[in-house]
Amino acid sequence: MDLHIATVSEGGKGAGGWGAVLRWGTAVREIQGNELATSGSRELQMLAVATGLRALTRSAPVRLHSDRPGFDLAPGMSSRVFWAGRSHEDPDGARATALAGDALQKAIKQLEALCIHELTTRSCWQCRPQAAGLPARVKVTSGGLVYHLDEACPALHDGWRKLERRGGIRSSLDSVPMVDALARGFGACEVCGSVR
């Protein structure tokens, strides 16, 4: 399985787009997405990789192709994802770049549209749309291994009860950006962690 990713951004903390092309023999799947306010290309790369891996229909080793190898895979990912580099003549890499550029243009168009408050969407904190596909923020604990979408998750509370019965102290539940949770190696909770 080959996963080709590419990212483009407005620069700084502006909008960014990413594209991914999954190839298994002759089967090809294209995915793209954007963020309206990114913290940089690393965030976009992690989103592209995470979304590409979620799109897999079977478990298989994945060769990751990107022209920017400047990020570390989260623990757990590195056992099934292998860095393969990318040549500029690669058609799947070129297609991933085109998808990323298209996603960036869609983000810019969204940000420049006027909202109901007669501000550009980019300027209005109430109307700024959320990125599609993944939740913007998730809940994590300092001692946990998974992220939660719901504070009332039965698995989370069951884990806290078990910890307290063993004499442990309940750690706080922190809200963090999804990409930070993925980069730190958190997996999805089996009860509440699937994206709806």
CYANA upper distance limits for C-alpha pairs under 8 A (distance plus 0.5 A):
  1 MET  CA     22 LEU  CA      7.67
  1 MET  CA     23 ARG  CA      6.34
  1 MET  CA     24 TRP  CA      5.35
  1 MET  CA     25 GLY  CA      8.13
  1 MET  CA     60 ALA  CA      7.24
  1 MET  CA     61 PRO  CA      6.98
  1 MET  CA     62 VAL  CA      5.43
  1 MET  CA     63 ARG  CA      6.74
  2 ASP  CA     21 VAL  CA      8.46
  2 ASP  CA     22 LEU  CA      6.23
  2 ASP  CA     23 ARG  CA      5.62
  2 ASP  CA     24 TRP  CA      7.06
  2 ASP  CA     62 VAL  CA      6.10
  2 ASP  CA     63 ARG  CA      5.30
  2 ASP  CA     64 LEU  CA      6.67
  2 ASP  CA     65 HIS  CA      7.80
  3 LEU  CA     20 ALA  CA      7.20
  3 LEU  CA     21 VAL  CA      6.26
  3 LEU  CA     22 LEU  CA      5.16
  3 LEU  CA     23 ARG  CA      7.04
  3 LEU  CA     49 VAL  CA      8.35
  3 LEU  CA     52 GLY  CA      7.50
  3 LEU  CA     62 VAL  CA      7.13
  3 LEU  CA     63 ARG  CA      6.59
  3 LEU  CA     64 LEU  CA      5.47
  3 LEU  CA     65 HIS  CA      6.51
  4 HIS  CA     20 ALA  CA      5.97
  4 HIS  CA     21 VAL  CA      5.57
  4 HIS  CA     22 LEU  CA      6.98
  4 HIS  CA     64 LEU  CA      6.57
  4 HIS  CA     65 HIS  CA      5.07
  4 HIS  CA     66 SER  CA      6.57
  4 HIS  CA     92 ASP  CA      6.92
  4 HIS  CA     93 GLY  CA      6.09
  4 HIS  CA     96 ALA  CA      6.89
  5 ILE  CA     18 TRP  CA      7.69
  5 ILE  CA     19 GLY  CA      6.13
  5 ILE  CA     20 ALA  CA      4.92
  5 ILE  CA     21 VAL  CA      7.07
  5 ILE  CA     45 GLN  CA      7.79
  5 ILE  CA     48 ALA  CA      6.81
  5 ILE  CA     49 VAL  CA      7.66
  5 ILE  CA     64 LEU  CA      8.15
  5 ILE  CA     65 HIS  CA      6.79
  5 ILE  CA     66 SER  CA      5.89
  5 ILE  CA     93 GLY  CA      7.36
  5 ILE  CA     96 ALA  CA      6.14
  5 ILE  CA     97 THR  CA      7.95
  6 ALA  CA     18 TRP  CA      6.16
  6 ALA  CA     19 GLY  CA      5.87
  6 ALA  CA     20 ALA  CA      7.13
  6 ALA  CA     45 GLN  CA      7.80
  6 ALA  CA     48 ALA  CA      8.31
  6 ALA  CA     66 SER  CA      6.74
  6 ALA  CA     67 ASP  CA      7.80
  6 ALA  CA     93 GLY  CA      7.71
  6 ALA  CA     96 ALA  CA      5.89
  6 ALA  CA     97 THR  CA      5.50
  6 ALA  CA    100 ALA  CA      6.65
  7 THR  CA     16 GLY  CA      7.75
  7 THR  CA     17 GLY  CA      6.22
  7 THR  CA     18 TRP  CA      4.80
  7 THR  CA     19 GLY  CA      6.98
  7 THR  CA     41 SER  CA      7.13
  7 THR  CA     44 LEU  CA      6.80
  7 THR  CA     45 GLN  CA      7.02
  7 THR  CA     97 THR  CA      7.25
  7 THR  CA    100 ALA  CA      5.99
  7 THR  CA    101 GLY  CA      8.26
  8 VAL  CA     16 GLY  CA      6.17
  8 VAL  CA     17 GLY  CA      5.88
  8 VAL  CA     18 TRP  CA      6.92
  8 VAL  CA     41 SER  CA      7.91
  8 VAL  CA     97 THR  CA      8.29
  8 VAL  CA    100 ALA  CA      6.52
  8 VAL  CA    101 GLY  CA      6.76
  8 VAL  CA    104 LEU  CA      7.38
  9 SER  CA     14 GLY  CA      7.34
  9 SER  CA     15 ALA  CA      6.28
  9 SER  CA     16 GLY  CA      4.39
  9 SER  CA     17 GLY  CA      6.62
  9 SER  CA     40 GLY  CA      8.30
  9 SER  CA     41 SER  CA      7.80
  9 SER  CA    104 LEU  CA      7.22
 10 GLU  CA     14 GLY  CA      5.77
 10 GLU  CA     15 ALA  CA      6.01
 10 GLU  CA     16 GLY  CA      6.62
 10 GLU  CA    104 LEU  CA      8.41
 11 GLY  CA     15 ALA  CA      8.12
 11 GLY  CA     40 GLY  CA      8.26
 12 GLY  CA     38 THR  CA      8.46
 12 GLY  CA     39 SER  CA      7.91
 12 GLY  CA     40 GLY  CA      7.15
 13 LYS  CA     37 ALA  CA      6.18
 13 LYS  CA     38 THR  CA      5.57
 13 LYS  CA     39 SER  CA      5.76
 13 LYS  CA     40 GLY  CA      6.82
 14 GLY  CA     36 LEU  CA      7.19
 14 GLY  CA     37 ALA  CA      5.45
 14 GLY  CA     38 THR  CA      6.42
 15 ALA  CA     34 ASN  CA      7.83
 15 ALA  CA     35 GLU  CA      6.17
 15 ALA  CA     36 LEU  CA      4.84
 15 ALA  CA     37 ALA  CA      5.38
 15 ALA  CA     38 THR  CA      6.50
 15 ALA  CA    104 LEU  CA      7.20
 15 ALA  CA    107 ALA  CA      6.86
 15 ALA  CA    108 ILE  CA      7.19
 16 GLY  CA     34 ASN  CA      6.10
 16 GLY  CA     35 GLU  CA      5.83
 16 GLY  CA     36 LEU  CA      7.00
 16 GLY  CA     37 ALA  CA      7.66
 16 GLY  CA     38 THR  CA      6.82
 16 GLY  CA     41 SER  CA      8.40
 16 GLY  CA     44 LEU  CA      7.61
 16 GLY  CA    103 ALA  CA      8.18
 16 GLY  CA    104 LEU  CA      5.78
 16 GLY  CA    107 ALA  CA      7.78
 17 GLY  CA     32 GLN  CA      7.96
 17 GLY  CA     33 GLY  CA      6.34
 17 GLY  CA     34 ASN  CA      4.68
 17 GLY  CA     35 GLU  CA      6.87
 17 GLY  CA     44 LEU  CA      7.56
 17 GLY  CA    100 ALA  CA      5.26
 17 GLY  CA    101 GLY  CA      6.83
 17 GLY  CA    102 ASP  CA      7.99
 17 GLY  CA    103 ALA  CA      5.28
 17 GLY  CA    104 LEU  CA      4.72
 17 GLY  CA    105 GLN  CA      8.46
 17 GLY  CA    107 ALA  CA      7.96
 18 TRP  CA     32 GLN  CA      6.15
 18 TRP  CA     33 GLY  CA      6.01
 18 TRP  CA     34 ASN  CA      6.60
 18 TRP  CA     44 LEU  CA      6.64
 18 TRP  CA     45 GLN  CA      7.75
 18 TRP  CA     47 LEU  CA      8.40
 18 TRP  CA     48 ALA  CA      6.58
 18 TRP  CA     96 ALA  CA      8.20
 18 TRP  CA     97 THR  CA      8.18
 18 TRP  CA     99 LEU  CA      7.36
 18 TRP  CA    100 ALA  CA      4.53
 18 TRP  CA    101 GLY  CA      7.94
 18 TRP  CA    103 ALA  CA      7.03
 18 TRP  CA    104 LEU  CA      8.02
 19 GLY  CA     30 GLU  CA      8.01
 19 GLY  CA     31 ILE  CA      6.36
 19 GLY  CA     32 GLN  CA      4.81
 19 GLY  CA     33 GLY  CA      7.11
 19 GLY  CA     48 ALA  CA      7.05
 19 GLY  CA     96 ALA  CA      5.14
 19 GLY  CA     97 THR  CA      6.75
 19 GLY  CA     98 ALA  CA      7.92
 19 GLY  CA     99 LEU  CA      5.22
 19 GLY  CA    100 ALA  CA      4.76
 19 GLY  CA    101 GLY  CA      8.47
 19 GLY  CA    103 ALA  CA      8.02
 20 ALA  CA     30 GLU  CA      6.35
 20 ALA  CA     31 ILE  CA      5.63
 20 ALA  CA     32 GLN  CA      6.63
 20 ALA  CA     48 ALA  CA      6.63
 20 ALA  CA     49 VAL  CA      8.27
 20 ALA  CA     52 GLY  CA      6.98
 20 ALA  CA     96 ALA  CA      5.62
 20 ALA  CA     99 LEU  CA      7.93
 20 ALA  CA    100 ALA  CA      8.44
 21 VAL  CA     28 VAL  CA      7.38
 21 VAL  CA     29 ARG  CA      6.27
 21 VAL  CA     30 GLU  CA      5.13
 21 VAL  CA     31 ILE  CA      6.91
 21 VAL  CA     52 GLY  CA      8.35
 21 VAL  CA     92 ASP  CA      6.81
 21 VAL  CA     93 GLY  CA      8.13
 21 VAL  CA     95 ARG  CA      7.81
 21 VAL  CA     96 ALA  CA      6.25
 22 LEU  CA     28 VAL  CA      6.08
 22 LEU  CA     29 ARG  CA      5.59
 22 LEU  CA     30 GLU  CA      6.91
 22 LEU  CA     52 GLY  CA      7.51
 23 ARG  CA     27 ALA  CA      6.24
 23 ARG  CA     28 VAL  CA      5.10
 23 ARG  CA     29 ARG  CA      7.14
 24 TRP  CA     28 VAL  CA      7.06
 30 GLU  CA     96 ALA  CA      8.28
 31 ILE  CA     52 GLY  CA      7.87
 31 ILE  CA     99 LEU  CA      8.15
 32 GLN  CA     48 ALA  CA      8.25
 32 GLN  CA     99 LEU  CA      6.39
 32 GLN  CA    100 ALA  CA      6.87
 32 GLN  CA    103 ALA  CA      6.76
 33 GLY  CA     48 ALA  CA      8.37
 33 GLY  CA    100 ALA  CA      7.87
 33 GLY  CA    103 ALA  CA      6.13
 33 GLY  CA    131 ALA  CA      8.18
 33 GLY  CA    132 ALA  CA      7.53
 33 GLY  CA    133 GLY  CA      8.31
 34 ASN  CA    100 ALA  CA      8.43
 34 ASN  CA    103 ALA  CA      5.98
 34 ASN  CA    104 LEU  CA      6.63
 34 ASN  CA    106 LYS  CA      8.33
 34 ASN  CA    107 ALA  CA      6.64
 34 ASN  CA    131 ALA  CA      6.88
 34 ASN  CA    132 ALA  CA      8.14
 35 GLU  CA     44 LEU  CA      8.23
 35 GLU  CA    107 ALA  CA      7.47
 35 GLU  CA    130 GLN  CA      8.42
 35 GLU  CA    131 ALA  CA      5.96
 36 LEU  CA    107 ALA  CA      6.48
 36 LEU  CA    108 ILE  CA      8.23
 36 LEU  CA    111 LEU  CA      7.73
 36 LEU  CA    122 ARG  CA      8.31
 36 LEU  CA    129 PRO  CA      8.31
 36 LEU  CA    130 GLN  CA      8.25
 36 LEU  CA    131 ALA  CA      7.48
 38 THR  CA     43 GLU  CA      7.32
 38 THR  CA     44 LEU  CA      7.88
 39 SER  CA     43 GLU  CA      6.78
 40 GLY  CA     44 LEU  CA      7.36
 41 SER  CA     45 GLN  CA      6.51
 42 ARG  CA     46 MET  CA      6.66
 42 ARG  CA     70 GLY  CA      8.16
 42 ARG  CA     71 PHE  CA      6.86
 43 GLU  CA     47 LEU  CA      6.73
 43 GLU  CA    179 VAL  CA      6.66
 44 LEU  CA     48 ALA  CA      6.65
 45 GLN  CA     49 VAL  CA      6.67
 46 MET  CA     50 ALA  CA      6.39
 46 MET  CA    179 VAL  CA      7.03
 46 MET  CA    182 LEU  CA      8.11
 46 MET  CA    183 ALA  CA      7.61
 47 LEU  CA     51 THR  CA      6.39
 47 LEU  CA    179 VAL  CA      7.07
 48 ALA  CA     52 GLY  CA      6.44
 49 VAL  CA     53 LEU  CA      6.58
 50 ALA  CA     54 ARG  CA      6.67
 50 ALA  CA    182 LEU  CA      8.22
 51 THR  CA     55 ALA  CA      6.75
 51 THR  CA    133 GLY  CA      8.49
 52 GLY  CA     56 LEU  CA      7.34
 60 ALA  CA     80 ARG  CA      7.70
 61 PRO  CA     80 ARG  CA      5.29
 61 PRO  CA     81 VAL  CA      6.49
 61 PRO  CA     82 PHE  CA      8.03
 62 VAL  CA     80 ARG  CA      6.58
 62 VAL  CA     81 VAL  CA      5.22
 62 VAL  CA     82 PHE  CA      6.62
 63 ARG  CA     81 VAL  CA      6.40
 63 ARG  CA     82 PHE  CA      5.39
 63 ARG  CA     83 TRP  CA      6.43
 63 ARG  CA     84 ALA  CA      6.14
 64 LEU  CA     81 VAL  CA      6.94
 64 LEU  CA     82 PHE  CA      6.29
 64 LEU  CA     83 TRP  CA      5.44
 64 LEU  CA     84 ALA  CA      5.99
 64 LEU  CA     85 GLY  CA      7.67
 65 HIS  CA     83 TRP  CA      7.03
 65 HIS  CA     84 ALA  CA      5.82
 65 HIS  CA     85 GLY  CA      5.44
 65 HIS  CA     86 ARG  CA      5.68
 65 HIS  CA     93 GLY  CA      7.94
 66 SER  CA     84 ALA  CA      8.38
 66 SER  CA     85 GLY  CA      6.26
 66 SER  CA     86 ARG  CA      6.14
 66 SER  CA     93 GLY  CA      8.01
 67 ASP  CA     85 GLY  CA      7.04
 67 ASP  CA     86 ARG  CA      6.26
 67 ASP  CA     87 SER  CA      8.37
 69 PRO  CA     83 TRP  CA      8.40
 69 PRO  CA     85 GLY  CA      8.00
 73 LEU  CA     77 MET  CA      6.48
 73 LEU  CA     78 SER  CA      6.26
 73 LEU  CA    183 ALA  CA      7.49
 74 ALA  CA     78 SER  CA      7.11
 74 ALA  CA    182 LEU  CA      7.31
 74 ALA  CA    183 ALA  CA      5.65
 74 ALA  CA    184 ARG  CA      6.42
 74 ALA  CA    185 GLY  CA      5.16
 75 PRO  CA     79 SER  CA      8.27
 75 PRO  CA    184 ARG  CA      8.12
 75 PRO  CA    185 GLY  CA      5.77
 76 GLY  CA     80 ARG  CA      8.14
 76 GLY  CA    185 GLY  CA      7.25
 77 MET  CA     81 VAL  CA      6.37
 77 MET  CA    185 GLY  CA      8.40
 78 SER  CA     82 PHE  CA      7.25
 86 ARG  CA     90 ASP  CA      7.54
 86 ARG  CA     93 GLY  CA      7.60
 87 SER  CA     93 GLY  CA      8.34
 88 HIS  CA     93 GLY  CA      7.68
 88 HIS  CA     94 ALA  CA      7.80
 89 GLU  CA     93 GLY  CA      8.39
 89 GLU  CA     94 ALA  CA      8.03
 90 ASP  CA     94 ALA  CA      6.80
 91 PRO  CA     95 ARG  CA      6.59
 92 ASP  CA     96 ALA  CA      6.65
 93 GLY  CA     97 THR  CA      6.78
 94 ALA  CA     98 ALA  CA      6.78
 95 ARG  CA     99 LEU  CA      6.67
 96 ALA  CA    100 ALA  CA      6.68
 97 THR  CA    101 GLY  CA      6.73
 98 ALA  CA    102 ASP  CA      6.70
 99 LEU  CA    103 ALA  CA      6.65
100 ALA  CA    104 LEU  CA      6.70
101 GLY  CA    105 GLN  CA      6.82
102 ASP  CA    106 LYS  CA      6.85
103 ALA  CA    107 ALA  CA      6.80
104 LEU  CA    108 ILE  CA      6.72
105 GLN  CA    109 LYS  CA      6.63
106 LYS  CA    110 GLN  CA      6.74
107 ALA  CA    111 LEU  CA      6.69
108 ILE  CA    112 GLU  CA      6.64
109 LYS  CA    113 ALA  CA      6.84
110 GLN  CA    121 THR  CA      7.27
110 GLN  CA    122 ARG  CA      8.38
111 LEU  CA    120 THR  CA      6.74
111 LEU  CA    121 THR  CA      5.23
111 LEU  CA    122 ARG  CA      4.91
111 LEU  CA    123 SER  CA      8.46
111 LEU  CA    128 ARG  CA      8.12
112 GLU  CA    120 THR  CA      5.73
112 GLU  CA    121 THR  CA      6.61
112 GLU  CA    122 ARG  CA      6.91
113 ALA  CA    120 THR  CA      5.91
113 ALA  CA    121 THR  CA      6.36
114 LEU  CA    118 GLU  CA      5.94
114 LEU  CA    119 LEU  CA      5.78
114 LEU  CA    120 THR  CA      4.93
114 LEU  CA    121 THR  CA      6.33
115 CYS  CA    119 LEU  CA      6.12
115 CYS  CA    120 THR  CA      6.54
115 CYS  CA    121 THR  CA      6.08
115 CYS  CA    124 CYS  CA      8.09
115 CYS  CA    127 CYS  CA      7.03
116 ILE  CA    127 CYS  CA      8.49
117 HIS  CA    124 CYS  CA      8.19
119 LEU  CA    123 SER  CA      6.69
119 LEU  CA    124 CYS  CA      6.55
120 THR  CA    124 CYS  CA      6.96
121 THR  CA    125 TRP  CA      8.27
121 THR  CA    127 CYS  CA      6.48
121 THR  CA    128 ARG  CA      5.80
121 THR  CA    129 PRO  CA      8.32
122 ARG  CA    128 ARG  CA      6.76
123 SER  CA    128 ARG  CA      8.24
124 CYS  CA    128 ARG  CA      6.49
130 GLN  CA    135 PRO  CA      8.44
130 GLN  CA    136 ALA  CA      7.39
131 ALA  CA    135 PRO  CA      8.03
131 ALA  CA    136 ALA  CA      7.49
133 GLY  CA    195 VAL  CA      8.11
134 LEU  CA    178 MET  CA      8.01
134 LEU  CA    195 VAL  CA      7.10
135 PRO  CA    178 MET  CA      7.07
135 PRO  CA    195 VAL  CA      7.83
136 ALA  CA    177 PRO  CA      6.28
136 ALA  CA    178 MET  CA      6.16
137 ARG  CA    175 SER  CA      6.73
137 ARG  CA    176 VAL  CA      5.83
137 ARG  CA    177 PRO  CA      4.75
137 ARG  CA    178 MET  CA      5.41
138 VAL  CA    147 TYR  CA      6.67
138 VAL  CA    148 HIS  CA      6.34
138 VAL  CA    149 LEU  CA      5.85
138 VAL  CA    175 SER  CA      6.02
138 VAL  CA    176 VAL  CA      6.12
138 VAL  CA    177 PRO  CA      6.77
138 VAL  CA    178 MET  CA      6.10
138 VAL  CA    181 ALA  CA      8.03
139 LYS  CA    147 TYR  CA      6.08
139 LYS  CA    148 HIS  CA      5.46
139 LYS  CA    149 LEU  CA      6.65
139 LYS  CA    150 ASP  CA      7.86
139 LYS  CA    151 GLU  CA      7.66
139 LYS  CA    173 LEU  CA      6.63
139 LYS  CA    174 ASP  CA      5.92
139 LYS  CA    175 SER  CA      5.04
139 LYS  CA    176 VAL  CA      6.81
140 VAL  CA    144 GLY  CA      7.34
140 VAL  CA    146 VAL  CA      7.39
140 VAL  CA    147 TYR  CA      5.48
140 VAL  CA    148 HIS  CA      6.89
140 VAL  CA    173 LEU  CA      6.08
140 VAL  CA    174 ASP  CA      5.85
140 VAL  CA    175 SER  CA      6.99
140 VAL  CA    176 VAL  CA      7.71
140 VAL  CA    181 ALA  CA      8.03
141 THR  CA    147 TYR  CA      8.43
141 THR  CA    171 SER  CA      6.50
141 THR  CA    172 SER  CA      6.36
141 THR  CA    173 LEU  CA      5.38
141 THR  CA    174 ASP  CA      6.67
142 SER  CA    171 SER  CA      6.71
142 SER  CA    172 SER  CA      7.66
142 SER  CA    173 LEU  CA      8.27
143 GLY  CA    171 SER  CA      7.26
145 LEU  CA    185 GLY  CA      8.04
145 LEU  CA    186 PHE  CA      5.69
145 LEU  CA    187 GLY  CA      7.00
146 VAL  CA    186 PHE  CA      5.10
146 VAL  CA    187 GLY  CA      4.98
146 VAL  CA    188 ALA  CA      5.76
146 VAL  CA    189 CYS  CA      5.84
147 TYR  CA    181 ALA  CA      7.42
147 TYR  CA    186 PHE  CA      6.38
147 TYR  CA    187 GLY  CA      6.62
147 TYR  CA    188 ALA  CA      5.80
147 TYR  CA    189 CYS  CA      6.27
147 TYR  CA    193 GLY  CA      7.15
148 HIS  CA    153 CYS  CA      7.72
148 HIS  CA    156 LEU  CA      8.28
148 HIS  CA    188 ALA  CA      7.30
148 HIS  CA    189 CYS  CA      6.22
148 HIS  CA    192 CYS  CA      6.48
148 HIS  CA    193 GLY  CA      5.80
149 LEU  CA    153 CYS  CA      8.42
149 LEU  CA    192 CYS  CA      6.34
149 LEU  CA    193 GLY  CA      6.08
150 ASP  CA    192 CYS  CA      6.85
151 GLU  CA    156 LEU  CA      8.30
152 ALA  CA    156 LEU  CA      8.04
152 ALA  CA    157 HIS  CA      7.86
153 CYS  CA    157 HIS  CA      7.02
153 CYS  CA    191 VAL  CA      7.59
153 CYS  CA    192 CYS  CA      6.65
154 PRO  CA    158 ASP  CA      6.45
154 PRO  CA    191 VAL  CA      8.04
155 ALA  CA    159 GLY  CA      6.58
155 ALA  CA    189 CYS  CA      8.40
155 ALA  CA    191 VAL  CA      7.03
156 LEU  CA    160 TRP  CA      6.87
157 HIS  CA    161 ARG  CA      6.71
158 ASP  CA    162 LYS  CA      6.78
159 GLY  CA    163 LEU  CA      6.66
160 TRP  CA    164 GLU  CA      6.69
160 TRP  CA    170 ARG  CA      6.47
161 ARG  CA    165 ARG  CA      6.70
162 LYS  CA    166 ARG  CA      6.97
163 LEU  CA    167 GLY  CA      7.06
163 LEU  CA    168 GLY  CA      5.58
163 LEU  CA    169 ILE  CA      7.44
163 LEU  CA    170 ARG  CA      7.52
164 GLU  CA    168 GLY  CA      5.38
164 GLU  CA    169 ILE  CA      6.56
164 GLU  CA    170 ARG  CA      7.31
176 VAL  CA    180 ASP  CA      7.15
176 VAL  CA    181 ALA  CA      7.26
177 PRO  CA    181 ALA  CA      7.09
178 MET  CA    182 LEU  CA      6.79
179 VAL  CA    183 ALA  CA      6.47
180 ASP  CA    184 ARG  CA      6.59
181 ALA  CA    185 GLY  CA      7.00
181 ALA  CA    186 PHE  CA      5.90
182 LEU  CA    186 PHE  CA      5.88
182 LEU  CA    187 GLY  CA      7.48
188 ALA  CA    192 CYS  CA      8.35
188 ALA  CA    193 GLY  CA      5.10
188 ALA  CA    194 SER  CA      7.17
189 CYS  CA    193 GLY  CA      4.81
189 CYS  CA    194 SER  CA      7.84
190 GLU  CA    194 SER  CA      7.68
